[in-house]
């Protein structure tokens, strides 16, 4: 079995050497993976990442002239891979590649993608991140219709031909993994999860919490509209209906005319949202044909 390990790297001088060394060590311990390759995508790094990579043997290097994003780097690495089985992993040493054999075993049971579900003390959510992650996770689970232990893990095993078919619909930035999860699940692909210890990061995080959370929300909405538009319109209809009920309650309890108007408006809006959702489904069916 030959695999291609794809590592996106942007200003990862503190961890890239050890990440590559760990990848080489894992491949050396697994004779069945003889002939596999390691690809590092230097995504326009401005630190010593490129210099460190240039001194390494046994590594294929793909270089972007300037930084274009995490997702774009992964797309370039996957496109350059010589093997069909792709292992994508971050360059900051947070994911232990020692979990790879277990993930490959699970992948061999028929899954289209196997994801490392992060666990451990280093993955405990901060007071700031917890509410945002909870909202995004709920939205992903609502749109996909199944439990998702980790919506944006950066350690995955997948098939090159399958994932490249989704490239036009996958984000070029940090939302790449979330959009990939949704694309696979909403088209009936089999996604398996392997609990994996999460380690302390080497170097500074490139994630900007608010900005990247909003982008993730955007891609969740786009994926839902593209793959199953009725879901998002039903959600909006339910929100409008909840507003309508609140309006009628205000009108009944306090005798407010404003509450009554709000209730009627909410009912009308809810009906319109559901109707637009049905039209969106019909339009998608026509486009699919």
ROTORNU-852653 format. One record per residue (C-alpha): residue number from 1; residue in three letters; z negated, x negated, y. Coordinates in steps of 0.1 Angstrom, whole numbers, plus 5000, padded with zeros to 4 digits. Example, Ala and Ser with C-alpha at 12.3 -4.5 7.8 and 13.67 -1.06 7.14 Angstrom:
2
+-----+---------+------+------+-------+
| num | residuo |   up | east | north |
+-----+---------+------+------+-------+
|   1 |     ALA | 4922 | 4877 |  4955 |
|   2 |     SER | 4929 | 4863 |  4989 |
+-----+---------+------+------+-------+
//
This chain:
289
+-----+---------+------+------+-------+
| num | residuo |   up | east | north |
+-----+---------+------+------+-------+
|   1 |     UNK | 5000 | 5000 |  5000 |
|   2 |     UNK | 5011 | 4986 |  5034 |
|   3 |     UNK | 4994 | 4997 |  5066 |
|   4 |     UNK | 4999 | 4989 |  5103 |
|   5 |     UNK | 4967 | 4986 |  5123 |
|   6 |     UNK | 4975 | 4995 |  5159 |
|   7 |     UNK | 4950 | 4983 |  5186 |
|   8 |     UNK | 4955 | 4994 |  5222 |
|   9 |     UNK | 4939 | 4969 |  5246 |
|  10 |     UNK | 4935 | 4971 |  5284 |
|  11 |     UNK | 4911 | 4944 |  5299 |
|  12 |     UNK | 4893 | 4939 |  5266 |
|  13 |     UNK | 4887 | 4901 |  5268 |
|  14 |     UNK | 4852 | 4906 |  5256 |
|  15 |     UNK | 4860 | 4923 |  5223 |
|  16 |     UNK | 4897 | 4918 |  5214 |
|  17 |     UNK | 4892 | 4885 |  5195 |
|  18 |     UNK | 4864 | 4899 |  5174 |
|  19 |     UNK | 4883 | 4932 |  5168 |
|  20 |     UNK | 4913 | 4913 |  5155 |
|  21 |     UNK | 4891 | 4890 |  5134 |
|  22 |     UNK | 4874 | 4920 |  5118 |
|  23 |     UNK | 4907 | 4936 |  5111 |
|  24 |     UNK | 4919 | 4904 |  5094 |
|  25 |     UNK | 4887 | 4901 |  5073 |
|  26 |     UNK | 4890 | 4937 |  5061 |
|  27 |     UNK | 4927 | 4932 |  5051 |
|  28 |     UNK | 4918 | 4900 |  5033 |
|  29 |     UNK | 4891 | 4918 |  5012 |
|  30 |     UNK | 4915 | 4945 |  5001 |
|  31 |     UNK | 4942 | 4930 |  4979 |
|  32 |     UNK | 4960 | 4964 |  4977 |
|  33 |     UNK | 4967 | 4961 |  5015 |
|  34 |     UNK | 4985 | 4927 |  5011 |
|  35 |     UNK | 5015 | 4926 |  5034 |
|  36 |     UNK | 4999 | 4949 |  5061 |
|  37 |     UNK | 5002 | 4940 |  5098 |
|  38 |     UNK | 4981 | 4941 |  5129 |
|  39 |     UNK | 4997 | 4952 |  5162 |
|  40 |     UNK | 4979 | 4948 |  5195 |
|  41 |     UNK | 4993 | 4965 |  5225 |
|  42 |     UNK | 4984 | 4947 |  5257 |
|  43 |     UNK | 4986 | 4975 |  5282 |
|  44 |     UNK | 4991 | 4955 |  5314 |
|  45 |     UNK | 4957 | 4938 |  5312 |
|  46 |     UNK | 4946 | 4919 |  5344 |
|  47 |     UNK | 4919 | 4898 |  5327 |
|  48 |     UNK | 4922 | 4872 |  5299 |
|  49 |     UNK | 4932 | 4897 |  5272 |
|  50 |     UNK | 4968 | 4885 |  5272 |
|  51 |     UNK | 4958 | 4848 |  5271 |
|  52 |     UNK | 4935 | 4854 |  5242 |
|  53 |     UNK | 4962 | 4872 |  5223 |
|  54 |     UNK | 4988 | 4845 |  5229 |
|  55 |     UNK | 4966 | 4821 |  5209 |
|  56 |     UNK | 4962 | 4843 |  5179 |
|  57 |     UNK | 4982 | 4839 |  5146 |
|  58 |     UNK | 4991 | 4868 |  5123 |
|  59 |     UNK | 4992 | 4894 |  5151 |
|  60 |     UNK | 5022 | 4912 |  5165 |
|  61 |     UNK | 5018 | 4917 |  5202 |
|  62 |     UNK | 5035 | 4945 |  5223 |
|  63 |     UNK | 5031 | 4939 |  5260 |
|  64 |     UNK | 5034 | 4965 |  5288 |
|  65 |     UNK | 5043 | 4949 |  5322 |
|  66 |     UNK | 5016 | 4971 |  5338 |
|  67 |     UNK | 4990 | 4996 |  5327 |
|  68 |     UNK | 5004 | 5029 |  5317 |
|  69 |     UNK | 4975 | 5045 |  5297 |
|  70 |     UNK | 4957 | 5046 |  5264 |
|  71 |     UNK | 4980 | 5072 |  5248 |
|  72 |     UNK | 5011 | 5054 |  5259 |
|  73 |     UNK | 4999 | 5021 |  5245 |
|  74 |     UNK | 4992 | 5038 |  5211 |
|  75 |     UNK | 5027 | 5054 |  5212 |
|  76 |     UNK | 5043 | 5020 |  5218 |
|  77 |     UNK | 5022 | 5004 |  5189 |
|  78 |     UNK | 5030 | 5032 |  5165 |
|  79 |     UNK | 5067 | 5031 |  5174 |
|  80 |     UNK | 5068 | 4993 |  5167 |
|  81 |     UNK | 5049 | 4996 |  5134 |
|  82 |     UNK | 5068 | 4985 |  5103 |
|  83 |     UNK | 5048 | 5006 |  5079 |
|  84 |     UNK | 5044 | 5044 |  5075 |
|  85 |     UNK | 5006 | 5044 |  5072 |
|  86 |     UNK | 4991 | 5039 |  5106 |
|  87 |     UNK | 4955 | 5029 |  5114 |
|  88 |     UNK | 4946 | 5032 |  5151 |
|  89 |     UNK | 4914 | 5018 |  5164 |
|  90 |     UNK | 4900 | 5008 |  5197 |
|  91 |     UNK | 4896 | 4971 |  5208 |
|  92 |     UNK | 4859 | 4974 |  5220 |
|  93 |     UNK | 4842 | 4969 |  5186 |
|  94 |     UNK | 4826 | 5004 |  5187 |
|  95 |     UNK | 4842 | 5014 |  5154 |
|  96 |     UNK | 4834 | 4994 |  5122 |
|  97 |     UNK | 4866 | 4986 |  5103 |
|  98 |     UNK | 4845 | 4983 |  5072 |
|  99 |     UNK | 4848 | 5021 |  5070 |
| 100 |     UNK | 4886 | 5018 |  5065 |
| 101 |     UNK | 4885 | 5018 |  5026 |
| 102 |     UNK | 4866 | 5051 |  5026 |
| 103 |     UNK | 4890 | 5066 |  5052 |
| 104 |     UNK | 4921 | 5054 |  5032 |
| 105 |     UNK | 4906 | 5070 |  5000 |
| 106 |     UNK | 4902 | 5103 |  5018 |
| 107 |     UNK | 4937 | 5100 |  5033 |
| 108 |     UNK | 4951 | 5095 |  4998 |
| 109 |     UNK | 4938 | 5129 |  4987 |
| 110 |     UNK | 4965 | 5146 |  5007 |
| 111 |     UNK | 4952 | 5147 |  5043 |
| 112 |     UNK | 4978 | 5144 |  5071 |
| 113 |     UNK | 4952 | 5126 |  5092 |
| 114 |     UNK | 4917 | 5112 |  5086 |
| 115 |     UNK | 4894 | 5108 |  5116 |
| 116 |     UNK | 4862 | 5087 |  5119 |
| 117 |     UNK | 4835 | 5112 |  5131 |
| 118 |     UNK | 4811 | 5091 |  5152 |
| 119 |     UNK | 4774 | 5091 |  5144 |
| 120 |     UNK | 4744 | 5070 |  5152 |
| 121 |     UNK | 4721 | 5063 |  5182 |
| 122 |     UNK | 4749 | 5047 |  5202 |
| 123 |     UNK | 4769 | 5079 |  5202 |
| 124 |     UNK | 4741 | 5101 |  5215 |
| 125 |     UNK | 4753 | 5120 |  5244 |
| 126 |     UNK | 4739 | 5115 |  5279 |
| 127 |     UNK | 4727 | 5143 |  5301 |
| 128 |     UNK | 4759 | 5141 |  5321 |
| 129 |     UNK | 4783 | 5139 |  5291 |
| 130 |     UNK | 4767 | 5164 |  5269 |
| 131 |     UNK | 4776 | 5196 |  5288 |
| 132 |     UNK | 4812 | 5184 |  5293 |
| 133 |     UNK | 4816 | 5174 |  5257 |
| 134 |     UNK | 4801 | 5207 |  5245 |
| 135 |     UNK | 4826 | 5227 |  5266 |
| 136 |     UNK | 4856 | 5207 |  5255 |
| 137 |     UNK | 4845 | 5208 |  5219 |
| 138 |     UNK | 4841 | 5246 |  5220 |
| 139 |     UNK | 4875 | 5250 |  5235 |
| 140 |     UNK | 4891 | 5228 |  5208 |
| 141 |     UNK | 4873 | 5247 |  5181 |
| 142 |     UNK | 4883 | 5280 |  5196 |
| 143 |     UNK | 4920 | 5271 |  5200 |
| 144 |     UNK | 4922 | 5254 |  5166 |
| 145 |     UNK | 4902 | 5280 |  5147 |
| 146 |     UNK | 4880 | 5255 |  5128 |
| 147 |     UNK | 4851 | 5232 |  5132 |
| 148 |     UNK | 4859 | 5198 |  5147 |
| 149 |     UNK | 4832 | 5172 |  5142 |
| 150 |     UNK | 4848 | 5147 |  5167 |
| 151 |     UNK | 4876 | 5158 |  5190 |
| 152 |     UNK | 4885 | 5124 |  5205 |
| 153 |     UNK | 4876 | 5097 |  5181 |
| 154 |     UNK | 4898 | 5066 |  5185 |
| 155 |     UNK | 4896 | 5055 |  5148 |
| 156 |     UNK | 4922 | 5074 |  5127 |
| 157 |     UNK | 4945 | 5070 |  5097 |
| 158 |     UNK | 4978 | 5089 |  5098 |
| 159 |     UNK | 5015 | 5089 |  5090 |
| 160 |     UNK | 5040 | 5074 |  5114 |
| 161 |     UNK | 5068 | 5098 |  5108 |
| 162 |     UNK | 5045 | 5128 |  5113 |
| 163 |     UNK | 5028 | 5117 |  5145 |
| 164 |     UNK | 5060 | 5105 |  5162 |
| 165 |     UNK | 5073 | 5141 |  5159 |
| 166 |     UNK | 5044 | 5152 |  5182 |
| 167 |     UNK | 5049 | 5124 |  5208 |
| 168 |     UNK | 5066 | 5146 |  5234 |
| 169 |     UNK | 5035 | 5169 |  5234 |
| 170 |     UNK | 5008 | 5141 |  5233 |
| 171 |     UNK | 4991 | 5128 |  5264 |
| 172 |     UNK | 4997 | 5093 |  5277 |
| 173 |     UNK | 4961 | 5087 |  5288 |
| 174 |     UNK | 4927 | 5091 |  5272 |
| 175 |     UNK | 4934 | 5127 |  5261 |
| 176 |     UNK | 4959 | 5114 |  5236 |
| 177 |     UNK | 4935 | 5118 |  5207 |
| 178 |     UNK | 4923 | 5153 |  5217 |
| 179 |     UNK | 4959 | 5165 |  5221 |
| 180 |     UNK | 4967 | 5149 |  5187 |
| 181 |     UNK | 4938 | 5167 |  5170 |
| 182 |     UNK | 4950 | 5201 |  5185 |
| 183 |     UNK | 4987 | 5195 |  5176 |
| 184 |     UNK | 4979 | 5187 |  5140 |
| 185 |     UNK | 4955 | 5216 |  5135 |
| 186 |     UNK | 4975 | 5242 |  5153 |
| 187 |     UNK | 5006 | 5234 |  5132 |
| 188 |     UNK | 4987 | 5237 |  5099 |
| 189 |     UNK | 4982 | 5200 |  5092 |
| 190 |     UNK | 4953 | 5189 |  5070 |
| 191 |     UNK | 4927 | 5169 |  5090 |
| 192 |     UNK | 4898 | 5152 |  5073 |
| 193 |     UNK | 4867 | 5137 |  5088 |
| 194 |     UNK | 4847 | 5106 |  5077 |
| 195 |     UNK | 4812 | 5101 |  5092 |
| 196 |     UNK | 4812 | 5066 |  5107 |
| 197 |     UNK | 4785 | 5047 |  5126 |
| 198 |     UNK | 4793 | 5041 |  5162 |
| 199 |     UNK | 4784 | 5008 |  5177 |
| 200 |     UNK | 4776 | 4995 |  5212 |
| 201 |     UNK | 4807 | 4989 |  5233 |
| 202 |     UNK | 4818 | 4954 |  5243 |
| 203 |     UNK | 4829 | 4954 |  5279 |
| 204 |     UNK | 4832 | 4981 |  5305 |
| 205 |     UNK | 4844 | 5016 |  5296 |
| 206 |     UNK | 4877 | 5027 |  5312 |
| 207 |     UNK | 4869 | 5064 |  5310 |
| 208 |     UNK | 4863 | 5082 |  5342 |
| 209 |     UNK | 4842 | 5111 |  5331 |
| 210 |     UNK | 4852 | 5139 |  5355 |
| 211 |     UNK | 4888 | 5129 |  5359 |
| 212 |     UNK | 4895 | 5124 |  5322 |
| 213 |     UNK | 4875 | 5156 |  5313 |
| 214 |     UNK | 4898 | 5176 |  5336 |
| 215 |     UNK | 4929 | 5160 |  5321 |
| 216 |     UNK | 4916 | 5168 |  5286 |
| 217 |     UNK | 4910 | 5204 |  5297 |
| 218 |     UNK | 4946 | 5205 |  5310 |
| 219 |     UNK | 4961 | 5193 |  5277 |
| 220 |     UNK | 4939 | 5217 |  5257 |
| 221 |     UNK | 4954 | 5245 |  5278 |
| 222 |     UNK | 4990 | 5231 |  5275 |
| 223 |     UNK | 4986 | 5227 |  5237 |
| 224 |     UNK | 4973 | 5263 |  5234 |
| 225 |     UNK | 5001 | 5278 |  5255 |
| 226 |     UNK | 5027 | 5258 |  5235 |
| 227 |     UNK | 5014 | 5264 |  5199 |
| 228 |     UNK | 4994 | 5297 |  5201 |
| 229 |     UNK | 4997 | 5313 |  5236 |
| 230 |     UNK | 4979 | 5345 |  5227 |
| 231 |     UNK | 4946 | 5326 |  5222 |
| 232 |     UNK | 4943 | 5315 |  5258 |
| 233 |     UNK | 4953 | 5349 |  5272 |
| 234 |     UNK | 4928 | 5366 |  5250 |
| 235 |     UNK | 4901 | 5343 |  5263 |
| 236 |     UNK | 4911 | 5352 |  5299 |
| 237 |     UNK | 4912 | 5389 |  5290 |
| 238 |     UNK | 4877 | 5386 |  5276 |
| 239 |     UNK | 4864 | 5369 |  5307 |
| 240 |     UNK | 4880 | 5396 |  5329 |
| 241 |     UNK | 4864 | 5423 |  5306 |
| 242 |     UNK | 4830 | 5406 |  5309 |
| 243 |     UNK | 4834 | 5408 |  5347 |
| 244 |     UNK | 4843 | 5444 |  5344 |
| 245 |     UNK | 4812 | 5453 |  5324 |
| 246 |     UNK | 4791 | 5434 |  5349 |
| 247 |     UNK | 4807 | 5454 |  5377 |
| 248 |     UNK | 4800 | 5487 |  5361 |
| 249 |     UNK | 4764 | 5477 |  5354 |
| 250 |     UNK | 4759 | 5468 |  5391 |
| 251 |     UNK | 4774 | 5501 |  5400 |
| 252 |     UNK | 4752 | 5521 |  5377 |
| 253 |     UNK | 4719 | 5503 |  5385 |
| 254 |     UNK | 4723 | 5498 |  5422 |
| 255 |     UNK | 4749 | 5524 |  5431 |
| 256 |     UNK | 4772 | 5498 |  5446 |
| 257 |     UNK | 4808 | 5508 |  5453 |
| 258 |     UNK | 4817 | 5472 |  5451 |
| 259 |     UNK | 4805 | 5470 |  5415 |
| 260 |     UNK | 4826 | 5500 |  5406 |
| 261 |     UNK | 4857 | 5484 |  5422 |
| 262 |     UNK | 4850 | 5452 |  5404 |
| 263 |     UNK | 4847 | 5470 |  5371 |
| 264 |     UNK | 4880 | 5488 |  5374 |
| 265 |     UNK | 4897 | 5457 |  5386 |
| 266 |     UNK | 4884 | 5438 |  5357 |
| 267 |     UNK | 4896 | 5464 |  5332 |
| 268 |     UNK | 4931 | 5463 |  5347 |
| 269 |     UNK | 4932 | 5425 |  5348 |
| 270 |     UNK | 4920 | 5423 |  5312 |
| 271 |     UNK | 4948 | 5446 |  5301 |
| 272 |     UNK | 4974 | 5426 |  5321 |
| 273 |     UNK | 4962 | 5393 |  5306 |
| 274 |     UNK | 4964 | 5407 |  5270 |
| 275 |     UNK | 4999 | 5421 |  5278 |
| 276 |     UNK | 5011 | 5388 |  5292 |
| 277 |     UNK | 4998 | 5371 |  5260 |
| 278 |     UNK | 5019 | 5394 |  5239 |
| 279 |     UNK | 5049 | 5386 |  5260 |
| 280 |     UNK | 5042 | 5348 |  5257 |
| 281 |     UNK | 5041 | 5352 |  5219 |
| 282 |     UNK | 5074 | 5370 |  5219 |
| 283 |     UNK | 5089 | 5343 |  5241 |
| 284 |     UNK | 5077 | 5316 |  5218 |
| 285 |     UNK | 5092 | 5333 |  5188 |
| 286 |     UNK | 5125 | 5336 |  5205 |
| 287 |     UNK | 5124 | 5299 |  5215 |
| 288 |     UNK | 5115 | 5289 |  5180 |
| 289 |     UNK | 5145 | 5306 |  5167 |
+-----+---------+------+------+-------+
//
